[in-house]
């Protein structure tokens, strides 16, 4: 089984970390390929970044089709471009927020999401509502750290995340914690041990969900919402992104 993980930002160190976290939970025989688009924002921190990250993300998904990938993961907690990606993919496509909040609601009666910046909170709340998990989600909290600080040697990012988790347990009575950024993937086991409750990383959860879907022989439905987009001309910088155009 071959799973393509697309980190929609262009920070290669984060992509490497995501790939390593994914491979650590993958089944024997599952090949993980983690990549970033060739262009786009260095991090995704809000709707504006998200909009510029989606074209590169979709190009990588379409290229994954050429490479014969069995399934795909979008490794950004806003799940940007998820529906569009499903429209150009044969195999299942799973977003890490989607995977994490469903997993959390299966192992706990409630959860709190701990993310990076306050500006990300409304977007995550909107995505969680879209998945129907708002009744499980006690709160979306921000540790007030930038995404890129997660890549900085010696930063206080993990300590600030730990402090926010502590508040979530005390103030929200959260029974589980969802890490609201793919860049936090390497903290999961340490935080689980420290706080003694499920700490869920969406990258790991998505890997197991994609494996399960592929093992069942399930593919993305092409009847209705996720049907192949009709062929038409695209102009300007999007020439080559038109439906039906081969990726390279």
Secondary structure, 3 states (H helix, E strand, C coil): CEEEEEECCCCHHHHHHHHHHHHHHCCCCCEEEEEECCCCCCCCCCHHHHHHHHHHHHHHHHHHHHHCCCEEEECCCCCCCHHHHHHCCCEEEEEHHHHHHHHHHHHCCCEEEEECCHHHHHHHHHHHHHCCCCCCEEEEEECCCCHHHHHCCCCCHHHHHHHHHHHHHHHHCCCEEEECCHHHHHHHHHHHHHHCCEEEEHHHHHHHHHHHHHHCCCECCCCCCCCCCCCCCCCHHHCCCCCCCCCC
